[in-house]
Every structure is written in structure tokens, then in C-alpha cells.
């Protein structure tokens, strides 16, 4: 039986570029516009009408830049998610990642985001963790982190902090020590300062990059009509005060596409 919620039957307008094709939500992502195409700029080189749009925003297409009939539509669902892993992960690691996907969906099953679908319904929380994994997988500059452990940590990064059913012991038994340590690093315990949290992140090789994807996704969806002006301002101030310098040290250059996009979102918010 098809899971209609997983097939995304409702439109959601997002900064990275969502549009509608035959009633389904579709994601136009930078690094995977269509199967086998890893960089949107390659296509733009052959399509002058897209070149200016891509070059003006190299970390993603802001707004609805495609119309029906353009190539590059990708309907995001479980099938398209796992198609990215074919030929890259061993079959056993794809099975583990499917388990992480299912466990994240189960753990967050009753939780919702502040953001809304266009019909006014709240977005389920699982969409956030899936989007974090998609940012990781679809950004060519993150290729070194696009590994089984990275994708599994991205999917599971909030389960210890925000769910009651899943423990560190369960994660270690299912996914191994590298993944559980990454999820622990991503977990901000009650009373923990941001500085202490950042020190814990730095002790893990993958977790800081997942945090960058996490913060970027949150800022992409920190729209005033969803979260209110006070909450959005709090997110902006926190990102500027604690995270932009930390992320710059992580990526090592001002022109890293995820850093550029995050900086732009903070400046515009």
C-alpha cells in the first residue's frame, strides 16, 4: 500500500526550490537535478536561460525557477532517497540506512514541525531529518561526508534528544559505535551550554558537518508565518553569535556553498 504522506501529496514552498508536477511535491536540488547529474551548473552551461539563475545562487535555486516541461524534476520520496545510494553504498549499508530511515520515522511519528503545508496542516518532523540527509547527499562539496555513517547520523540526529523510545544502546547495537557517537554529539542535553555542545561536536569527525546541514535546514524554514517574529529573531541572533564563525572554521573558506547560503539566509531574515 502506498504511503501518501511519504509520497508528498501536498505542496510546500521552500527556499531551495519546490514546485508542483501533477499534484505531487517535487524537490529541485542542486546536486541531483536528475539521475546521474551531480552538479546543476553543468546543465546550466548548456542552457543559457538557466545559467544566470544558477550562477547568482550557486548553493541552490531560490524560488520556483523551473516550470512544467523543464528537465530536472525529482519527486522526493523513499525511492528517490535510496536511489542516491545505489552503486555508492554496499548492499548491507543500504539495508542499515533503510533501518535508520524507518527508525527515524517511527521515533518522530507523533512530532510535528512549526512549518505548515500550503493547506495549513503542520509538517511532520521526519521531513526535517530527511532534508538534513538530502543536503548532505546533494552537495558535491560534502562528498567526503556522504558515507553510510554520515547519512545514518543525519537521519537519526534528533532521536536521542526528542524521542523516548530510542536509546543510545539501541543505536549502537543496530548501527555501531561511529553512528551512536555521532548522534550523541548532535544531542544537546538539558543545561548544556552552546560552547560545551560545540566542543562535543568537534570530537566527532562527521557530526559538525551534520550540524551545518541541520542549522541550514532550520534557517531555510524559519519563516515568520510559521514561527513568529520573536522565534525567528532568536534563531538569527543565535546563528550569528554562536555558529557562523564556528562553521567558517569548519568549512575553511567563505565560498563554501552551504556557508554562503546560511549567511545569506541569516542576513535576509
Backbone bond lengths (Angstrom), bond angles and torsions (degrees), N, CA, C in turn:
res aa  C-N    CA-C-N  psi(-1)  N-CA   C-N-CA  omega(-1)  CA-C   N-CA-C  phi
1 X - - - 1.468 - - 1.521 109.45 -
2 X 1.319 116.81 133.74 1.463 121.04 -179.01 1.517 110.26 -74.20
3 X 1.317 115.78 134.53 1.457 121.13 175.13 1.520 108.07 -88.35
4 X 1.322 117.31 103.25 1.462 120.41 -174.13 1.512 112.26 -62.58
5 X 1.335 115.72 -32.12 1.464 117.82 179.85 1.517 109.67 -67.24
6 X 1.345 116.34 -38.91 1.454 119.30 -179.45 1.514 111.58 -70.90
7 X 1.338 117.56 -25.34 1.451 120.72 179.15 1.523 112.16 -83.03
8 X 1.348 116.93 -1.85 1.468 121.23 173.72 1.527 111.53 60.71
9 X 1.301 117.01 71.64 1.457 119.58 -178.83 1.522 113.04 -84.00
10 X 1.314 117.82 -4.78 1.460 120.74 -175.77 1.522 110.60 -116.07
11 X 1.297 115.83 142.77 1.459 121.22 -178.92 1.524 110.31 -78.15
12 X 1.304 115.34 140.46 1.460 121.83 173.75 1.515 106.81 -135.34
13 X 1.328 117.53 120.88 1.451 120.96 -178.86 1.521 108.01 -87.14
14 X 1.332 117.17 117.30 1.445 122.36 -176.24 1.518 110.16 -126.71
15 X 1.329 118.07 154.91 1.459 119.43 -176.46 1.517 114.41 -60.93
16 X 1.339 118.24 -32.00 1.461 117.21 -175.49 1.520 111.59 -72.92
17 X 1.319 119.16 -16.27 1.442 119.26 174.44 1.506 114.30 119.93
18 X 1.303 116.59 85.06 1.449 120.85 174.79 1.520 108.92 -109.74
19 X 1.283 116.76 145.28 1.447 121.18 175.23 1.515 108.02 -144.64
20 X 1.299 117.66 -179.68 1.455 120.94 -175.58 1.513 110.02 -121.87
21 X 1.313 115.96 133.72 1.459 122.14 177.69 1.518 107.21 -133.85
22 X 1.302 116.88 112.73 1.459 121.70 179.30 1.525 112.77 57.02
23 X 1.313 116.70 36.16 1.460 120.52 174.61 1.507 114.75 84.64
24 X 1.313 118.93 -3.21 1.457 121.48 179.77 1.517 110.39 -103.13
25 X 1.332 115.51 147.32 1.456 119.22 174.38 1.520 108.66 -73.39
26 X 1.306 117.35 139.18 1.454 120.85 177.34 1.510 108.92 -131.46
27 X 1.312 115.39 143.33 1.459 121.45 177.75 1.516 108.75 -104.16
28 X 1.311 116.61 127.59 1.457 121.36 173.28 1.519 106.09 -101.17
29 X 1.302 116.73 101.28 1.450 120.23 -173.97 1.519 110.25 -103.34
30 X 1.311 115.58 154.52 1.456 120.73 -173.99 1.519 111.71 -66.84
31 X 1.326 116.46 -47.21 1.445 119.06 -168.43 1.510 114.94 -89.63
32 X 1.316 117.84 -5.66 1.469 119.22 -175.64 1.505 109.64 -147.43
33 X 1.322 117.66 61.43 1.461 121.05 -176.72 1.506 111.35 -64.51
34 X 1.291 118.30 -35.07 1.454 122.34 172.40 1.514 107.36 -152.13
35 X 1.307 116.37 164.80 1.453 120.15 -173.83 1.523 110.78 -55.20
36 X 1.326 115.33 127.63 1.449 121.02 178.53 1.516 114.55 88.32
37 X 1.347 118.53 -6.94 1.463 120.91 -179.91 1.513 108.13 -104.23
38 X 1.321 117.53 112.83 1.451 120.66 -173.35 1.510 113.54 -95.61
39 X 1.286 117.94 -18.02 1.458 119.34 -175.46 1.519 109.38 -136.81
40 X 1.335 116.32 119.74 1.462 120.28 -176.73 1.519 112.20 -61.86
41 X 1.319 116.46 -26.76 1.463 119.15 -177.51 1.526 112.17 -66.47
42 X 1.335 116.88 -26.99 1.458 119.03 176.74 1.523 110.50 -61.48
43 X 1.344 114.77 -44.84 1.457 117.85 179.36 1.516 110.97 -67.52
44 X 1.325 116.18 -37.05 1.462 119.57 -179.24 1.522 111.30 -63.57
45 X 1.325 116.72 -31.30 1.461 119.38 178.09 1.525 111.86 -60.60
46 X 1.331 115.06 -31.08 1.462 119.88 -179.66 1.520 112.88 -94.60
47 X 1.325 116.19 -3.03 1.467 120.30 -176.35 1.522 108.75 -133.08
48 X 1.333 117.42 90.98 1.471 120.89 -174.75 1.521 113.07 -53.82
49 X 1.340 117.39 -32.28 1.462 119.43 -176.61 1.526 112.02 -68.58
50 X 1.356 117.12 -16.96 1.463 119.97 178.45 1.527 112.23 -100.91
51 X 1.338 116.44 -17.93 1.458 119.48 -169.90 1.524 112.31 -58.80
52 X 1.325 116.81 -44.92 1.464 119.58 -177.86 1.523 110.93 -64.40
53 X 1.333 116.30 -38.81 1.466 119.35 -179.37 1.525 111.04 -65.06
54 X 1.322 116.42 -42.43 1.458 119.76 -178.95 1.520 110.52 -68.74
55 X 1.332 116.79 -47.62 1.455 120.09 -176.45 1.515 112.88 -65.36
56 X 1.320 117.31 -29.72 1.461 120.26 179.79 1.518 111.59 -75.28
57 X 1.321 117.75 -17.73 1.461 121.08 -179.99 1.521 108.90 -145.26
58 X 1.338 118.52 74.58 1.458 120.97 -171.67 1.514 114.89 -65.68
59 X 1.335 118.87 -15.66 1.460 119.33 -179.19 1.512 112.92 -91.66
60 X 1.309 118.77 3.00 1.455 120.86 179.04 1.512 109.70 155.98
61 X 1.295 117.16 164.33 1.459 121.66 179.26 1.519 108.95 -91.81
62 X 1.321 117.70 116.64 1.453 120.45 178.48 1.517 108.84 -85.36
63 X 1.299 115.37 127.94 1.460 119.52 179.22 1.517 111.97 87.84
64 X 1.325 115.56 -176.76 1.460 121.92 -175.84 1.525 107.92 -92.13
65 X 1.340 115.53 88.43 1.457 119.08 -172.07 1.522 112.54 -89.61
66 X 1.300 117.51 -16.30 1.450 120.56 179.59 1.526 110.72 -104.06
67 X 1.295 116.45 148.77 1.458 121.73 172.59 1.517 107.98 -117.25
68 X 1.304 116.52 165.06 1.449 119.93 -178.37 1.528 109.47 -57.80
69 X 1.313 116.12 133.77 1.456 120.81 -177.36 1.516 112.64 107.06
70 X 1.338 117.07 -22.82 1.462 119.45 174.70 1.524 109.33 -70.60
71 X 1.330 115.61 147.81 1.459 118.58 172.81 1.514 108.31 -74.35
72 X 1.336 116.61 160.71 1.450 120.21 173.75 1.503 115.29 106.98
73 X 1.316 119.07 3.52 1.454 119.36 176.30 1.525 109.84 -70.96
74 X 1.301 116.01 134.94 1.455 121.72 174.15 1.519 107.65 -131.59
75 X 1.318 117.90 113.08 1.468 120.93 176.00 1.518 107.46 -78.84
76 X 1.341 116.22 115.88 1.450 119.41 -175.17 1.522 110.89 -84.23
77 X 1.304 115.49 120.73 1.450 122.80 174.25 1.524 107.32 -156.00
78 X 1.302 116.55 -170.76 1.467 119.83 -178.11 1.522 111.37 -60.52
79 X 1.319 116.86 -39.62 1.468 120.68 -178.33 1.528 111.58 -62.50
80 X 1.335 116.75 -47.83 1.464 119.08 -178.88 1.522 111.19 -68.36
81 X 1.321 116.77 -33.35 1.463 120.61 177.60 1.526 109.50 -58.59
82 X 1.322 116.31 -50.98 1.463 119.57 -174.06 1.526 112.91 -80.58
83 X 1.310 118.28 -16.68 1.453 120.03 174.32 1.526 110.48 -63.01
84 X 1.326 116.81 -30.72 1.463 120.73 178.75 1.535 111.94 -62.77
85 X 1.320 116.55 -24.08 1.465 120.57 -174.43 1.525 113.02 -90.38
86 X 1.325 116.52 -15.30 1.462 120.36 -176.83 1.523 110.27 -64.00
87 X 1.330 115.11 130.28 1.450 120.35 -179.25 1.506 114.42 80.34
88 X 1.320 116.85 -7.70 1.469 121.10 179.72 1.522 110.51 -108.23
89 X 1.334 117.52 -43.29 1.454 122.28 178.97 1.528 109.13 -102.49
90 X 1.316 115.91 148.60 1.461 120.56 172.28 1.530 109.16 -65.33
91 X 1.337 117.98 151.76 1.474 119.83 179.68 1.524 113.29 -52.02
92 X 1.328 117.58 -38.48 1.463 120.11 -179.81 1.528 111.20 -65.38
93 X 1.345 117.51 -35.29 1.463 120.54 179.42 1.522 111.11 -75.54
94 X 1.320 117.31 -31.48 1.469 119.32 173.98 1.522 109.73 -63.86
95 X 1.345 117.59 -40.55 1.465 120.59 177.64 1.526 110.98 -63.14
96 X 1.329 116.83 -41.74 1.471 119.83 177.15 1.523 110.98 -62.05
97 X 1.324 116.13 -41.03 1.464 120.08 -179.26 1.524 110.39 -67.99
98 X 1.320 117.61 -36.01 1.472 120.42 174.54 1.525 110.14 -62.44
99 X 1.317 116.43 -38.03 1.459 120.00 176.84 1.526 110.64 -64.69
100 X 1.336 116.71 -41.99 1.467 119.94 177.58 1.529 110.54 -62.32
101 X 1.305 117.25 -41.76 1.471 123.20 178.64 1.529 109.97 -59.47
102 X 1.336 115.67 -48.38 1.468 120.33 -179.11 1.525 111.27 -66.78
103 X 1.333 116.39 -39.91 1.463 120.05 -178.24 1.525 110.82 -67.53
104 X 1.327 116.82 -39.54 1.465 120.16 177.06 1.518 110.71 -63.76
105 X 1.315 116.31 -42.89 1.462 119.94 179.32 1.533 110.50 -63.44
106 X 1.324 115.83 -40.91 1.473 119.90 178.35 1.528 110.98 -66.89
107 X 1.324 116.91 -48.43 1.457 120.35 -175.85 1.519 113.10 -61.17
108 X 1.329 116.83 -36.01 1.472 121.58 -177.41 1.533 111.99 -98.56
109 X 1.336 117.41 17.01 1.477 120.82 -168.28 1.521 114.12 -60.59
110 X 1.327 117.71 -28.64 1.473 118.90 -178.56 1.521 112.26 -100.69
111 X 1.302 117.60 0.97 1.459 120.48 -173.78 1.525 111.57 -96.69
112 X 1.315 114.61 149.06 1.468 120.71 179.95 1.519 109.56 -131.26
113 X 1.311 115.96 155.35 1.453 122.82 174.87 1.528 109.43 -86.26
114 X 1.333 115.85 166.27 1.459 119.50 173.29 1.522 111.50 -72.37
115 X 1.335 116.26 -26.20 1.469 120.22 -177.93 1.525 111.17 -69.23
116 X 1.316 115.76 160.11 1.460 121.54 -173.92 1.520 111.43 -124.74
117 X 1.309 115.73 148.59 1.456 120.70 164.73 1.524 108.32 -71.24
118 X 1.294 116.57 166.12 1.461 120.13 -176.06 1.527 111.99 -63.86
119 X 1.353 117.31 -26.02 1.459 120.07 179.33 1.531 112.56 -84.16
120 X 1.339 116.78 4.64 1.456 120.67 174.90 1.519 114.63 97.80
121 X 1.321 118.29 -9.82 1.459 120.28 178.80 1.529 110.37 -76.31
122 X 1.328 116.39 147.73 1.458 120.49 178.31 1.524 110.09 -73.65
123 X 1.332 114.95 147.25 1.453 121.80 178.86 1.525 108.68 -80.18
124 X 1.322 116.63 135.20 1.461 119.38 178.62 1.533 109.70 -66.31
125 X 1.321 116.67 149.43 1.458 121.87 -173.85 1.525 112.11 -63.97
126 X 1.310 117.00 -31.73 1.462 120.98 -178.98 1.521 112.46 -54.75
127 X 1.343 117.45 -30.40 1.466 119.20 179.97 1.523 111.39 -59.26
128 X 1.324 116.61 -34.80 1.468 119.77 179.89 1.516 111.06 -64.37
129 X 1.328 118.49 -50.05 1.463 119.41 -175.68 1.525 110.21 -68.23
130 X 1.328 117.55 -33.94 1.463 118.89 176.00 1.533 110.41 -65.72
131 X 1.336 117.33 -41.83 1.460 119.89 179.38 1.523 111.55 -63.62
132 X 1.330 117.33 -37.27 1.470 120.27 176.91 1.525 109.66 -59.33
133 X 1.328 116.76 -44.72 1.464 120.38 177.41 1.525 111.21 -63.84
134 X 1.328 117.71 -37.50 1.460 120.99 -179.87 1.534 111.52 -66.34
135 X 1.336 116.96 -39.40 1.466 119.60 176.45 1.525 109.53 -58.84
136 X 1.326 116.02 -45.55 1.454 121.29 178.66 1.534 111.00 -58.90
137 X 1.330 116.77 -46.39 1.459 120.50 -174.18 1.522 112.94 -75.38
138 X 1.323 117.60 -28.50 1.466 121.42 -171.52 1.521 114.36 -99.26
139 X 1.327 118.03 4.47 1.458 121.35 179.19 1.523 108.68 -106.49
140 X 1.335 118.35 108.77 1.470 119.97 -176.73 1.522 113.59 -53.81
141 X 1.328 116.98 -34.43 1.467 120.60 -179.34 1.530 112.41 -68.66
142 X 1.339 117.15 -10.44 1.464 121.42 178.84 1.526 110.92 -101.14
143 X 1.312 117.32 16.46 1.464 121.06 -173.15 1.520 112.46 -56.75
144 X 1.325 117.42 -36.12 1.453 120.39 -178.98 1.520 113.50 -68.25
145 X 1.329 116.80 -20.48 1.468 121.29 179.05 1.529 110.60 -97.34
146 X 1.334 116.58 -10.61 1.464 121.49 179.56 1.536 107.38 -77.67
147 X 1.312 115.33 80.29 1.457 123.39 -177.88 1.517 107.22 -137.12
148 X 1.326 119.27 167.02 1.472 119.55 -178.53 1.523 112.93 -54.55
149 X 1.331 116.93 -44.86 1.464 119.47 -178.66 1.528 110.92 -64.14
150 X 1.339 117.45 -39.74 1.459 120.39 -179.63 1.515 112.35 -62.89
151 X 1.313 117.21 -46.37 1.467 120.72 -179.19 1.527 110.06 -67.15
152 X 1.315 117.08 -40.01 1.470 119.67 -179.77 1.525 111.27 -66.92
153 X 1.329 117.66 -40.77 1.469 119.97 176.80 1.523 110.04 -63.80
154 X 1.329 117.38 -41.41 1.466 120.25 179.31 1.520 111.03 -59.38
155 X 1.315 117.37 -45.21 1.465 120.85 -179.15 1.523 111.96 -66.79
156 X 1.318 116.67 -33.59 1.467 120.96 -172.79 1.524 113.22 -102.63
157 X 1.336 117.96 7.11 1.465 119.03 -165.87 1.520 114.53 -64.03
158 X 1.317 118.93 -20.00 1.469 121.04 -178.98 1.526 113.98 -107.81
159 X 1.333 118.71 1.99 1.472 118.16 -171.73 1.522 112.76 -70.11
160 X 1.329 118.70 -34.28 1.467 119.27 179.46 1.517 111.60 -74.23
161 X 1.318 116.31 -33.45 1.468 120.72 -177.47 1.527 112.38 -80.62
162 X 1.337 117.25 -33.59 1.461 120.27 -167.77 1.520 115.92 -119.12
163 X 1.345 118.43 0.60 1.460 119.54 178.67 1.527 109.63 -125.85
164 X 1.314 115.56 162.52 1.461 120.69 -178.69 1.522 112.56 -107.27
165 X 1.314 117.57 -16.99 1.461 120.90 -170.71 1.516 113.82 -89.69
166 X 1.317 117.85 -16.42 1.462 121.23 -170.07 1.525 109.19 -116.42
167 X 1.312 116.04 125.25 1.464 121.48 -177.87 1.518 110.46 -110.99
168 X 1.324 115.29 167.20 1.464 120.45 176.60 1.523 110.48 -62.45
169 X 1.326 117.17 -35.12 1.465 120.92 179.82 1.525 110.69 -64.19
170 X 1.312 117.17 -40.74 1.469 121.03 177.57 1.519 109.89 -63.63
171 X 1.337 117.00 -45.13 1.461 120.35 -179.46 1.522 111.65 -62.35
172 X 1.335 116.91 -42.30 1.463 119.29 -179.32 1.518 110.97 -65.20
173 X 1.326 117.40 -40.50 1.456 120.74 179.65 1.535 110.89 -63.63
174 X 1.347 117.32 -38.56 1.461 121.22 -175.36 1.524 113.66 -84.50
175 X 1.347 116.72 -37.01 1.472 119.48 -169.05 1.518 114.65 -122.09
176 X 1.319 117.84 -11.06 1.452 119.91 177.99 1.519 113.39 96.31
177 X 1.328 114.76 171.96 1.464 121.02 -170.49 1.531 112.71 -69.15
178 X 1.335 118.71 -38.83 1.461 120.91 -177.95 1.524 111.33 -59.80
179 X 1.330 116.16 -42.18 1.463 120.06 -178.78 1.522 110.85 -70.73
180 X 1.313 117.77 -46.06 1.466 118.83 -177.67 1.533 110.73 -64.36
181 X 1.334 117.77 -37.17 1.465 119.51 177.76 1.529 110.87 -66.57
182 X 1.336 116.81 -34.98 1.458 119.83 176.38 1.519 112.36 -65.97
183 X 1.324 117.18 -42.26 1.463 120.91 178.76 1.528 109.94 -67.38
184 X 1.323 117.50 -40.26 1.466 120.81 176.47 1.526 110.10 -60.41
185 X 1.336 117.01 -43.14 1.468 120.39 178.93 1.521 111.35 -62.19
186 X 1.329 117.47 -34.23 1.466 122.04 179.75 1.520 112.56 -76.99
187 X 1.320 118.08 -9.61 1.459 122.56 -174.33 1.525 110.22 -91.97
188 X 1.320 115.95 118.00 1.469 120.01 177.52 1.521 108.46 -94.63
189 X 1.319 114.65 109.44 1.459 119.68 -176.93 1.528 111.32 -75.22
190 X 1.295 115.61 157.32 1.464 121.56 179.91 1.526 109.62 -58.92
191 X 1.327 115.79 130.13 1.456 121.05 178.90 1.512 114.47 86.22
192 X 1.331 117.91 -5.50 1.463 120.79 -179.32 1.523 110.06 -77.22
193 X 1.313 116.86 133.35 1.459 120.40 177.34 1.525 109.54 -76.12
194 X 1.333 115.70 160.50 1.466 119.75 178.22 1.519 110.75 -62.97
195 X 1.328 116.96 -38.30 1.464 120.30 -179.80 1.525 111.09 -63.70
196 X 1.331 116.56 -42.78 1.470 120.20 177.64 1.524 110.76 -64.77
197 X 1.316 116.01 -40.49 1.458 121.52 177.31 1.531 111.00 -60.51
198 X 1.317 116.89 -44.55 1.460 120.66 179.89 1.529 111.81 -65.29
199 X 1.314 117.35 -36.73 1.470 119.93 177.11 1.521 110.64 -62.48
200 X 1.330 116.59 -39.85 1.457 120.47 177.49 1.512 112.03 -65.70
201 X 1.320 117.05 -39.75 1.462 120.60 177.64 1.525 111.18 -60.63
202 X 1.333 116.12 -42.03 1.470 120.45 -175.82 1.521 112.66 -66.39
203 X 1.332 116.58 -19.15 1.463 118.82 179.60 1.523 112.31 -77.97
204 X 1.336 116.67 -6.03 1.465 121.08 -179.93 1.520 108.92 -117.17
205 X 1.317 117.00 136.74 1.461 119.66 -174.35 1.513 114.92 -70.38
206 X 1.328 117.83 -30.30 1.461 121.91 -174.14 1.523 112.30 -99.98
207 X 1.325 117.19 -37.26 1.464 121.55 -171.20 1.534 114.48 -54.17
208 X 1.345 120.88 -40.07 1.466 118.63 179.45 1.520 113.26 -59.43
209 X 1.324 117.30 -34.53 1.463 120.63 179.12 1.528 111.42 -71.93
210 X 1.327 115.33 -34.86 1.467 118.95 175.35 1.520 109.44 -66.44
211 X 1.327 116.58 -36.87 1.467 120.09 178.09 1.519 111.03 -63.37
212 X 1.324 117.76 -39.27 1.462 121.04 176.33 1.536 110.39 -60.70
213 X 1.326 117.53 -45.73 1.472 121.03 177.73 1.528 110.70 -63.06
214 X 1.324 116.59 -39.26 1.465 122.50 -179.94 1.524 111.05 -63.63
215 X 1.319 116.36 -48.27 1.470 120.26 -179.59 1.524 110.74 -65.44
216 X 1.327 116.96 -38.80 1.462 120.12 178.62 1.520 110.84 -63.47
217 X 1.322 117.45 -44.56 1.467 119.39 179.25 1.523 110.86 -62.68
218 X 1.318 117.05 -41.36 1.466 119.44 179.08 1.526 111.53 -63.02
219 X 1.330 116.93 -40.30 1.458 119.29 179.87 1.529 111.73 -71.32
220 X 1.315 117.73 -33.27 1.457 120.16 176.40 1.525 111.17 -60.37
221 X 1.324 116.63 -31.55 1.457 120.57 -173.49 1.520 113.05 -109.52
222 X 1.323 115.97 13.05 1.462 120.15 -179.81 1.527 109.24 -87.20
223 X 1.313 116.06 60.51 1.460 121.49 -178.85 1.526 109.89 -86.39
224 X 1.318 115.18 140.23 1.461 120.36 -172.53 1.526 112.21 -59.26
225 X 1.343 117.21 -32.86 1.458 118.99 -179.30 1.524 111.92 -71.39
226 X 1.355 117.12 -17.12 1.454 120.81 176.91 1.522 111.98 -90.54
227 X 1.328 115.97 -47.12 1.461 120.08 -165.73 1.520 113.58 -111.20
228 X 1.311 118.16 -12.74 1.446 120.75 -177.56 1.515 111.54 87.45
229 X 1.315 116.38 154.60 1.463 121.02 -174.70 1.516 112.16 -65.50
230 X 1.335 117.98 -38.66 1.461 121.15 -177.11 1.524 111.08 -64.55
231 X 1.336 117.40 -45.07 1.463 120.95 -179.23 1.525 110.49 -66.78
232 X 1.330 116.48 -41.91 1.461 119.39 -179.35 1.529 110.77 -63.30
233 X 1.327 116.85 -41.42 1.465 120.36 178.77 1.528 110.34 -63.86
234 X 1.331 116.88 -38.56 1.469 121.15 177.63 1.531 110.40 -61.54
235 X 1.342 117.14 -43.29 1.455 121.14 178.84 1.529 111.17 -63.49
236 X 1.325 115.82 -41.96 1.463 120.32 179.77 1.521 110.85 -62.80
237 X 1.331 117.33 -49.18 1.463 121.77 -178.14 1.527 110.28 -62.47
238 X 1.323 116.87 -43.63 1.469 121.15 179.90 1.523 111.27 -62.73
239 X 1.337 115.94 -41.39 1.462 119.92 179.91 1.522 110.53 -64.91
240 X 1.322 117.01 -43.80 1.464 120.97 179.74 1.524 111.91 -67.38
241 X 1.315 116.78 -43.50 1.454 120.95 -173.33 1.518 113.27 -74.48
242 X 1.339 116.44 -40.38 1.460 119.93 -171.47 1.532 115.22 -110.33
243 X 1.338 117.53 -26.64 1.456 117.56 -165.39 1.526 116.22 -112.22
244 X 1.327 119.50 -31.87 1.458 118.79 -174.44 1.532 111.60 -63.23
245 X 1.319 117.79 -45.40 1.452 120.81 177.52 1.521 111.96 -64.95
246 X 1.314 115.58 -38.90 1.462 121.14 179.81 1.526 110.52 -64.69
247 X 1.344 116.16 -43.30 1.460 120.00 178.38 1.533 111.96 -68.23
248 X 1.324 116.97 -35.97 1.466 119.84 178.03 1.522 110.29 -62.91
249 X 1.315 116.85 -41.34 1.464 120.59 175.88 1.528 110.31 -61.98
250 X 1.329 116.56 -36.86 1.464 121.39 179.60 1.523 111.73 -66.39
251 X 1.334 116.94 -52.13 1.476 120.20 -173.69 1.521 112.31 -79.71
252 X 1.334 117.32 -25.48 1.452 121.22 173.39 1.514 116.11 82.35
253 X 1.324 118.26 -0.43 1.470 119.34 178.97 1.526 109.74 -158.02
254 X 1.330 115.83 148.77 1.458 120.73 -177.18 1.520 113.16 -70.70
255 X 1.335 117.73 -21.59 1.459 119.23 -174.15 1.529 113.54 -98.30
256 X 1.327 117.55 13.23 1.469 118.58 172.68 1.530 108.07 -61.24
257 X 1.340 119.19 130.23 1.473 120.43 -170.56 1.521 114.85 -59.37
258 X 1.316 118.51 -36.08 1.463 119.21 -179.97 1.531 110.46 -71.56
259 X 1.322 116.63 -37.72 1.468 120.00 176.49 1.524 110.45 -65.45
260 X 1.325 117.19 -43.23 1.469 121.43 179.52 1.524 110.60 -60.24
261 X 1.326 116.34 -44.77 1.469 118.83 -179.11 1.524 111.55 -66.88
262 X 1.338 116.50 -43.54 1.463 119.58 179.67 1.524 110.68 -61.46
263 X 1.328 117.23 -44.17 1.455 121.35 178.66 1.527 110.96 -59.77
264 X 1.334 115.50 -42.34 1.468 119.62 179.05 1.512 112.91 -64.27
265 X 1.328 116.70 -39.91 1.466 120.70 179.29 1.533 111.01 -66.22
266 X 1.326 115.64 -40.23 1.464 119.14 179.88 1.511 110.84 -66.73
267 X 1.308 117.15 -40.98 1.467 121.21 -179.31 1.532 111.97 -67.33
268 X 1.327 116.45 -32.92 1.451 120.21 -178.38 1.512 113.65 -84.10
269 X 1.341 117.30 -19.77 1.473 120.47 -173.87 1.523 110.65 -77.25
